[in-house]
Amino acid sequence: MTEFLKLDGGQLAYDVSGEGGLIVLAHGMGDNRSAFRALADLLVAAGHRVASFDQRGHGESSTGWDSYTRTDAAGDILALVRHLGGGPAVIVGHSFAGGAATVAAAQEPELVSAVVEIGPFTRAQKMDLGALVSNGRYRKGLSLLTATGLFRSVGAWKRYLDHAYPGVKPAGYAEHIASVEADLRRPGRMAVVAKMGMSAPKDAGAALGSVRCPTLIVEGTLDPDWADPKAEGEAIVAALPAGLGSLTMIEGAGHYAHAQFPDAVAADILAFLKEGARA
């Protein structure tokens, strides 16, 4: 059942299921909370209370917010944690929201017990000119992301999603993409995606050294957003305080490892929580 949290500037749509320690799932730009459906079910079955929400300007959440930065998204995550009892919670953030999870953990450590970042944009990015020539997956991904931002094109975004889910598509993929397209064709929605895409993750990168909780970075081996996804994950771990970060690679996954391989991602998250973080 969809519920709504009213905040200054708009309202966030979310749903909650299960009982136990709280886990909040935050999707990336141009998506909606249904991307986490399979992962959420697995985490609930493992004994957790799981909340999924639509980012501001996405899904059933409202548009018209003043800005759409990772710091804004971090504030939304923390507001939801407080609304649901104050946690502390495990924050699972994908892509744009991976950086937001970092900011949230640094800002209010008492509300965040652990962070999981899936394919995260947490560090400032530099275009790899050599890889543009040598790595066709990276080149195509960057060109489709650029076209999406420049032209606010739903079609370019759908082509990017097809590319970012390499190989066999997961169960329910067509239905999920149809729901994403319906969302993004509503007035003002692609403008939100463009604003988020233009929001550099400098705020998240600056917050990495202030994180005080265990952090798991999850990267797909075939993620087209980086020339070398493993190197990107290792760089995020290196920027965290010593001993807090760890990296896991999901073989064959693109940018949406949680949707493509929810069983593998759930297993890694649950092992991470059992070993060093508590929810």
C-alpha positions as YAML, in Angstrom:
chain: A
units: angstrom
residues:
- id: 1
  name: MET
  ca: [0.00, 0.00, 0.00]
- id: 2
  name: THR
  ca: [1.35, 3.41, -0.96]
- id: 3
  name: GLU
  ca: [1.69, 5.91, 1.87]
- id: 4
  name: PHE
  ca: [2.81, 9.53, 1.68]
- id: 5
  name: LEU
  ca: [5.21, 11.59, 3.77]
- id: 6
  name: LYS
  ca: [4.61, 15.32, 3.52]
- id: 7
  name: LEU
  ca: [7.71, 17.52, 3.71]
- id: 8
  name: ASP
  ca: [8.45, 21.16, 3.00]
- id: 9
  name: GLY
  ca: [8.27, 21.40, -0.79]
- id: 10
  name: GLY
  ca: [6.30, 18.27, -1.58]
- id: 11
  name: GLN
  ca: [5.47, 14.71, -0.64]
- id: 12
  name: LEU
  ca: [7.23, 11.36, -0.95]
- id: 13
  name: ALA
  ca: [5.46, 8.11, -1.81]
- id: 14
  name: TYR
  ca: [6.62, 5.01, 0.02]
- id: 15
  name: ASP
  ca: [5.59, 1.55, 1.14]
- id: 16
  name: VAL
  ca: [6.68, -0.58, 4.09]
- id: 17
  name: SER
  ca: [6.53, -4.32, 4.66]
- id: 18
  name: GLY
  ca: [7.94, -6.85, 7.07]
- id: 19
  name: GLU
  ca: [9.08, -6.69, 10.67]
- id: 20
  name: GLY
  ca: [12.52, -6.28, 12.20]
- id: 21
  name: GLY
  ca: [15.36, -3.84, 11.74]
- id: 22
  name: LEU
  ca: [14.61, -1.08, 9.25]
- id: 23
  name: ILE
  ca: [16.15, -1.06, 5.77]
- id: 24
  name: VAL
  ca: [15.38, 1.89, 3.46]
- id: 25
  name: LEU
  ca: [15.72, 1.36, -0.29]
- id: 26
  name: ALA
  ca: [16.40, 4.46, -2.42]
- id: 27
  name: HIS
  ca: [16.37, 4.16, -6.23]
- id: 28
  name: GLY
  ca: [18.41, 6.14, -8.73]
- id: 29
  name: MET
  ca: [17.37, 8.85, -11.17]
- id: 30
  name: GLY
  ca: [14.86, 8.05, -13.88]
- id: 31
  name: ASP
  ca: [13.49, 5.04, -12.02]
- id: 32
  name: ASN
  ca: [10.89, 4.25, -9.36]
- id: 33
  name: ARG
  ca: [10.65, 2.15, -6.25]
- id: 34
  name: SER
  ca: [9.34, -0.92, -8.06]
- id: 35
  name: ALA
  ca: [12.91, -1.55, -9.24]
- id: 36
  name: PHE
  ca: [13.53, -2.86, -5.72]
- id: 37
  name: ARG
  ca: [10.50, -5.16, -5.54]
- id: 38
  name: ALA
  ca: [12.38, -8.47, -5.80]
- id: 39
  name: LEU
  ca: [15.18, -7.37, -3.46]
- id: 40
  name: ALA
  ca: [12.68, -6.01, -0.94]
- id: 41
  name: ASP
  ca: [10.82, -9.33, -0.85]
- id: 42
  name: LEU
  ca: [14.06, -11.20, -0.13]
- id: 43
  name: LEU
  ca: [15.05, -8.82, 2.66]
- id: 44
  name: VAL
  ca: [11.59, -9.05, 4.23]
- id: 45
  name: ALA
  ca: [11.78, -12.85, 4.08]
- id: 46
  name: ALA
  ca: [15.12, -12.63, 5.92]
- id: 47
  name: GLY
  ca: [13.47, -10.82, 8.83]
- id: 48
  name: HIS
  ca: [13.72, -7.11, 8.06]
- id: 49
  name: ARG
  ca: [11.28, -4.23, 7.90]
- id: 50
  name: VAL
  ca: [11.80, -2.74, 4.44]
- id: 51
  name: ALA
  ca: [10.72, 0.69, 3.20]
- id: 52
  name: SER
  ca: [10.96, 1.63, -0.49]
- id: 53
  name: PHE
  ca: [10.24, 5.16, -1.62]
- id: 54
  name: ASP
  ca: [10.01, 7.17, -4.83]
- id: 55
  name: GLN
  ca: [12.62, 9.90, -5.06]
- id: 56
  name: ARG
  ca: [11.32, 13.46, -5.29]
- id: 57
  name: GLY
  ca: [10.03, 14.04, -8.82]
- id: 58
  name: HIS
  ca: [9.72, 10.31, -9.53]
- id: 59
  name: GLY
  ca: [7.00, 7.67, -9.39]
- id: 60
  name: GLU
  ca: [4.14, 8.69, -7.14]
- id: 61
  name: SER
  ca: [6.16, 11.40, -5.38]
- id: 62
  name: SER
  ca: [5.53, 15.03, -6.27]
- id: 63
  name: THR
  ca: [7.49, 17.37, -8.52]
- id: 64
  name: GLY
  ca: [8.07, 21.08, -7.95]
- id: 65
  name: TRP
  ca: [10.84, 20.79, -5.37]
- id: 66
  name: ASP
  ca: [13.37, 23.61, -5.19]
- id: 67
  name: SER
  ca: [16.34, 21.38, -6.08]
- id: 68
  name: TYR
  ca: [17.32, 17.77, -6.73]
- id: 69
  name: THR
  ca: [20.81, 17.18, -5.32]
- id: 70
  name: ARG
  ca: [22.21, 14.20, -3.44]
- id: 71
  name: THR
  ca: [22.11, 16.31, -0.28]
- id: 72
  name: ASP
  ca: [18.39, 16.91, -0.90]
- id: 73
  name: ALA
  ca: [17.85, 13.19, -1.40]
- id: 74
  name: ALA
  ca: [19.81, 12.47, 1.80]
- id: 75
  name: GLY
  ca: [17.46, 14.78, 3.70]
- id: 76
  name: ASP
  ca: [14.48, 12.90, 2.27]
- id: 77
  name: ILE
  ca: [15.96, 9.55, 3.35]
- id: 78
  name: LEU
  ca: [16.62, 10.80, 6.87]
- id: 79
  name: ALA
  ca: [13.12, 12.29, 7.10]
- id: 80
  name: LEU
  ca: [11.64, 8.92, 6.17]
- id: 81
  name: VAL
  ca: [13.81, 7.14, 8.77]
- id: 82
  name: ARG
  ca: [12.61, 9.56, 11.45]
- id: 83
  name: HIS
  ca: [9.01, 9.18, 10.30]
- id: 84
  name: LEU
  ca: [9.29, 5.39, 10.60]
- id: 85
  name: GLY
  ca: [10.55, 5.48, 14.16]
- id: 86
  name: GLY
  ca: [14.05, 6.89, 14.00]
- id: 87
  name: GLY
  ca: [16.00, 3.77, 13.11]
- id: 88
  name: PRO
  ca: [18.86, 3.41, 13.14]
- id: 89
  name: ALA
  ca: [18.37, 2.08, 9.63]
- id: 90
  name: VAL
  ca: [20.40, 0.46, 6.91]
- id: 91
  name: ILE
  ca: [20.31, 2.69, 3.82]
- id: 92
  name: VAL
  ca: [20.53, 0.99, 0.43]
- id: 93
  name: GLY
  ca: [21.05, 3.54, -2.35]
- id: 94
  name: HIS
  ca: [21.34, 2.87, -6.05]
- id: 95
  name: SER
  ca: [23.33, 5.08, -8.46]
- id: 96
  name: PHE
  ca: [22.46, 8.73, -7.64]
- id: 97
  name: ALA
  ca: [21.05, 7.58, -4.30]
- id: 98
  name: GLY
  ca: [24.28, 5.78, -3.45]
- id: 99
  name: GLY
  ca: [25.85, 9.19, -3.03]
- id: 100
  name: ALA
  ca: [22.78, 10.36, -1.12]
- id: 101
  name: ALA
  ca: [23.19, 7.46, 1.31]
- id: 102
  name: THR
  ca: [26.78, 8.57, 1.95]
- id: 103
  name: VAL
  ca: [25.63, 12.10, 2.75]
- id: 104
  name: ALA
  ca: [22.86, 10.82, 5.03]
- id: 105
  name: ALA
  ca: [25.27, 8.63, 7.00]
- id: 106
  name: ALA
  ca: [27.74, 11.49, 7.42]
- id: 107
  name: GLN
  ca: [25.07, 14.02, 8.44]
- id: 108
  name: GLU
  ca: [23.16, 12.00, 11.04]
- id: 109
  name: PRO
  ca: [25.18, 8.93, 12.05]
- id: 110
  name: GLU
  ca: [22.79, 8.14, 14.89]
- id: 111
  name: LEU
  ca: [20.08, 7.38, 12.31]
- id: 112
  name: VAL
  ca: [22.18, 5.18, 10.00]
- id: 113
  name: SER
  ca: [23.65, 1.85, 11.12]
- id: 114
  name: ALA
  ca: [25.05, 0.81, 7.74]
- id: 115
  name: VAL
  ca: [25.13, 1.84, 4.09]
- id: 116
  name: VAL
  ca: [24.92, -0.23, 0.91]
- id: 117
  name: GLU
  ca: [25.68, 1.56, -2.37]
- id: 118
  name: ILE
  ca: [24.78, -0.20, -5.62]
- id: 119
  name: GLY
  ca: [26.49, 1.14, -8.76]
- id: 120
  name: PRO
  ca: [26.93, 4.43, -6.90]
- id: 121
  name: PHE
  ca: [27.75, 7.86, -8.27]
- id: 122
  name: THR
  ca: [29.48, 8.99, -5.09]
- id: 123
  name: ARG
  ca: [32.68, 10.52, -6.45]
- id: 124
  name: ALA
  ca: [33.22, 13.31, -8.97]
- id: 125
  name: GLN
  ca: [33.59, 11.72, -12.39]
- id: 126
  name: LYS
  ca: [36.14, 12.32, -15.13]
- id: 127
  name: MET
  ca: [35.55, 11.15, -18.66]
- id: 128
  name: ASP
  ca: [37.97, 8.37, -19.64]
- id: 129
  name: LEU
  ca: [39.00, 9.42, -23.15]
- id: 130
  name: GLY
  ca: [41.01, 6.26, -23.75]
- id: 131
  name: ALA
  ca: [38.06, 4.07, -22.80]
- id: 132
  name: LEU
  ca: [35.79, 6.00, -25.14]
- id: 133
  name: VAL
  ca: [37.90, 4.60, -27.96]
- id: 134
  name: SER
  ca: [38.60, 1.13, -26.62]
- id: 135
  name: ASN
  ca: [35.49, 0.24, -24.59]
- id: 136
  name: GLY
  ca: [32.30, 0.07, -26.62]
- id: 137
  name: ARG
  ca: [30.08, -0.60, -23.60]
- id: 138
  name: TYR
  ca: [31.31, 2.54, -21.85]
- id: 139
  name: ARG
  ca: [31.12, 4.62, -25.04]
- id: 140
  name: LYS
  ca: [27.52, 3.63, -25.78]
- id: 141
  name: GLY
  ca: [26.41, 4.17, -22.20]
- id: 142
  name: LEU
  ca: [27.91, 7.64, -22.02]
- id: 143
  name: SER
  ca: [26.41, 8.66, -25.37]
- id: 144
  name: LEU
  ca: [22.92, 7.55, -24.32]
- id: 145
  name: LEU
  ca: [23.18, 9.29, -20.95]
- id: 146
  name: THR
  ca: [24.35, 12.46, -22.69]
- id: 147
  name: ALA
  ca: [21.45, 12.32, -25.17]
- id: 148
  name: THR
  ca: [19.00, 11.79, -22.31]
- id: 149
  name: GLY
  ca: [20.24, 14.88, -20.49]
- id: 150
  name: LEU
  ca: [20.63, 17.17, -23.49]
- id: 151
  name: PHE
  ca: [17.30, 16.38, -25.15]
- id: 152
  name: ARG
  ca: [15.32, 15.22, -22.10]
- id: 153
  name: SER
  ca: [14.47, 12.22, -24.21]
- id: 154
  name: VAL
  ca: [12.47, 9.33, -22.78]
- id: 155
  name: GLY
  ca: [13.43, 7.28, -25.81]
- id: 156
  name: ALA
  ca: [17.15, 7.78, -25.19]
- id: 157
  name: TRP
  ca: [16.66, 6.84, -21.55]
- id: 158
  name: LYS
  ca: [14.85, 3.63, -22.50]
- id: 159
  name: ARG
  ca: [17.72, 2.74, -24.84]
- id: 160
  name: TYR
  ca: [20.15, 3.42, -22.00]
- id: 161
  name: LEU
  ca: [18.17, 1.14, -19.68]
- id: 162
  name: ASP
  ca: [18.23, -1.64, -22.27]
- id: 163
  name: HIS
  ca: [22.01, -1.23, -22.49]
- id: 164
  name: ALA
  ca: [22.43, -1.04, -18.70]
- id: 165
  name: TYR
  ca: [20.61, -4.36, -18.24]
- id: 166
  name: PRO
  ca: [23.01, -6.53, -20.30]
- id: 167
  name: GLY
  ca: [22.16, -10.10, -21.22]
- id: 168
  name: VAL
  ca: [18.89, -11.73, -20.24]
- id: 169
  name: LYS
  ca: [16.40, -9.29, -18.75]
- id: 170
  name: PRO
  ca: [15.00, -10.08, -15.29]
- id: 171
  name: ALA
  ca: [11.44, -11.22, -14.63]
- id: 172
  name: GLY
  ca: [9.03, -8.31, -14.84]
- id: 173
  name: TYR
  ca: [11.46, -6.14, -16.82]
- id: 174
  name: ALA
  ca: [8.98, -5.11, -19.52]
- id: 175
  name: GLU
  ca: [6.34, -4.14, -16.97]
- id: 176
  name: HIS
  ca: [8.85, -2.15, -14.94]
- id: 177
  name: ILE
  ca: [10.13, -0.24, -17.97]
- id: 178
  name: ALA
  ca: [6.55, 0.50, -19.00]
- id: 179
  name: SER
  ca: [5.89, 1.97, -15.55]
- id: 180
  name: VAL
  ca: [9.08, 4.05, -15.75]
- id: 181
  name: GLU
  ca: [8.12, 5.35, -19.19]
- id: 182
  name: ALA
  ca: [4.61, 6.25, -18.02]
- id: 183
  name: ASP
  ca: [6.11, 8.16, -15.09]
- id: 184
  name: LEU
  ca: [8.65, 10.03, -17.21]
- id: 185
  name: ARG
  ca: [6.14, 11.09, -19.85]
- id: 186
  name: ARG
  ca: [4.22, 13.06, -17.24]
- id: 187
  name: PRO
  ca: [4.83, 16.84, -17.38]
- id: 188
  name: GLY
  ca: [8.05, 17.96, -15.75]
- id: 189
  name: ARG
  ca: [9.45, 14.51, -15.05]
- id: 190
  name: MET
  ca: [12.28, 14.48, -17.61]
- id: 191
  name: ALA
  ca: [13.29, 17.95, -16.42]
- id: 192
  name: VAL
  ca: [13.86, 16.37, -12.98]
- id: 193
  name: VAL
  ca: [16.00, 13.62, -14.52]
- id: 194
  name: ALA
  ca: [18.05, 16.23, -16.37]
- id: 195
  name: LYS
  ca: [18.59, 18.25, -13.18]
- id: 196
  name: MET
  ca: [19.67, 15.17, -11.27]
- id: 197
  name: GLY
  ca: [21.99, 14.14, -14.08]
- id: 198
  name: MET
  ca: [23.63, 17.55, -14.02]
- id: 199
  name: SER
  ca: [24.08, 17.47, -10.24]
- id: 200
  name: ALA
  ca: [27.73, 16.54, -9.71]
- id: 201
  name: PRO
  ca: [28.40, 14.25, -6.73]
- id: 202
  name: LYS
  ca: [30.84, 16.63, -5.07]
- id: 203
  name: ASP
  ca: [28.72, 16.72, -1.92]
- id: 204
  name: ALA
  ca: [28.80, 12.93, -1.64]
- id: 205
  name: GLY
  ca: [32.50, 12.70, -2.36]
- id: 206
  name: ALA
  ca: [33.23, 15.28, 0.31]
- id: 207
  name: ALA
  ca: [31.17, 13.28, 2.83]
- id: 208
  name: LEU
  ca: [32.96, 9.94, 2.36]
- id: 209
  name: GLY
  ca: [35.62, 10.69, 4.97]
- id: 210
  name: SER
  ca: [32.96, 11.54, 7.57]
- id: 211
  name: VAL
  ca: [31.05, 8.25, 7.34]
- id: 212
  name: ARG
  ca: [31.20, 6.30, 10.61]
- id: 213
  name: CYS
  ca: [29.27, 3.14, 9.78]
- id: 214
  name: PRO
  ca: [30.09, -0.01, 7.78]
- id: 215
  name: THR
  ca: [29.61, 0.53, 4.05]
- id: 216
  name: LEU
  ca: [29.23, -2.04, 1.29]
- id: 217
  name: ILE
  ca: [29.80, -1.07, -2.34]
- id: 218
  name: VAL
  ca: [28.11, -3.31, -4.92]
- id: 219
  name: GLU
  ca: [29.25, -3.09, -8.54]
- id: 220
  name: GLY
  ca: [28.17, -5.00, -11.63]
- id: 221
  name: THR
  ca: [31.06, -6.32, -13.71]
- id: 222
  name: LEU
  ca: [29.32, -5.08, -16.89]
- id: 223
  name: ASP
  ca: [28.16, -1.69, -15.63]
- id: 224
  name: PRO
  ca: [28.50, 0.63, -18.66]
- id: 225
  name: ASP
  ca: [28.71, 3.80, -16.55]
- id: 226
  name: TRP
  ca: [32.40, 3.20, -15.84]
- id: 227
  name: ALA
  ca: [35.27, 1.98, -17.96]
- id: 228
  name: ASP
  ca: [36.31, -0.14, -14.96]
- id: 229
  name: PRO
  ca: [33.50, -0.68, -12.41]
- id: 230
  name: LYS
  ca: [35.79, -2.51, -10.00]
- id: 231
  name: ALA
  ca: [38.27, 0.36, -9.95]
- id: 232
  name: GLU
  ca: [35.44, 2.80, -9.23]
- id: 233
  name: GLY
  ca: [34.24, 0.69, -6.33]
- id: 234
  name: GLU
  ca: [37.76, 0.36, -4.96]
- id: 235
  name: ALA
  ca: [38.21, 4.14, -5.13]
- id: 236
  name: ILE
  ca: [35.07, 4.70, -3.06]
- id: 237
  name: VAL
  ca: [36.25, 2.18, -0.45]
- id: 238
  name: ALA
  ca: [39.66, 3.89, -0.33]
- id: 239
  name: ALA
  ca: [38.03, 7.26, 0.35]
- id: 240
  name: LEU
  ca: [36.12, 5.92, 3.36]
- id: 241
  name: PRO
  ca: [37.73, 5.79, 6.80]
- id: 242
  name: ALA
  ca: [40.00, 2.74, 7.09]
- id: 243
  name: GLY
  ca: [38.22, -0.52, 7.79]
- id: 244
  name: LEU
  ca: [34.68, 0.68, 7.09]
- id: 245
  name: GLY
  ca: [34.34, -0.08, 3.40]
- id: 246
  name: SER
  ca: [34.11, -3.30, 1.43]
- id: 247
  name: LEU
  ca: [33.41, -4.11, -2.22]
- id: 248
  name: THR
  ca: [31.52, -6.94, -3.87]
- id: 249
  name: MET
  ca: [31.22, -7.56, -7.60]
- id: 250
  name: ILE
  ca: [28.12, -9.09, -9.21]
- id: 251
  name: GLU
  ca: [29.24, -11.09, -12.23]
- id: 252
  name: GLY
  ca: [27.34, -10.29, -15.42]
- id: 253
  name: ALA
  ca: [25.37, -7.41, -13.91]
- id: 254
  name: GLY
  ca: [25.09, -3.99, -15.46]
- id: 255
  name: HIS
  ca: [24.08, -0.82, -13.64]
- id: 256
  name: TYR
  ca: [21.00, -2.41, -12.05]
- id: 257
  name: ALA
  ca: [22.48, -5.38, -10.19]
- id: 258
  name: HIS
  ca: [19.67, -5.35, -7.60]
- id: 259
  name: ALA
  ca: [17.05, -5.83, -10.31]
- id: 260
  name: GLN
  ca: [19.02, -8.22, -12.54]
- id: 261
  name: PHE
  ca: [20.39, -10.46, -9.79]
- id: 262
  name: PRO
  ca: [18.34, -9.81, -6.64]
- id: 263
  name: ASP
  ca: [19.26, -13.17, -5.07]
- id: 264
  name: ALA
  ca: [23.00, -12.46, -5.35]
- id: 265
  name: VAL
  ca: [22.66, -8.88, -4.11]
- id: 266
  name: ALA
  ca: [20.42, -9.92, -1.21]
- id: 267
  name: ALA
  ca: [22.91, -12.63, -0.21]
- id: 268
  name: ASP
  ca: [25.76, -10.12, -0.20]
- id: 269
  name: ILE
  ca: [23.75, -7.56, 1.81]
- id: 270
  name: LEU
  ca: [22.64, -10.12, 4.38]
- id: 271
  name: ALA
  ca: [26.18, -11.47, 4.78]
- id: 272
  name: PHE
  ca: [27.44, -7.90, 5.20]
- id: 273
  name: LEU
  ca: [24.87, -7.18, 7.90]
- id: 274
  name: LYS
  ca: [25.62, -10.44, 9.69]
- id: 275
  name: GLU
  ca: [29.36, -9.84, 9.66]
- id: 276
  name: GLY
  ca: [29.63, -6.21, 10.67]
- id: 277
  name: ALA
  ca: [26.42, -4.20, 10.57]
- id: 278
  name: ARG
  ca: [23.19, -4.70, 12.41]
- id: 279
  name: ALA
  ca: [19.67, -3.95, 11.22]
...
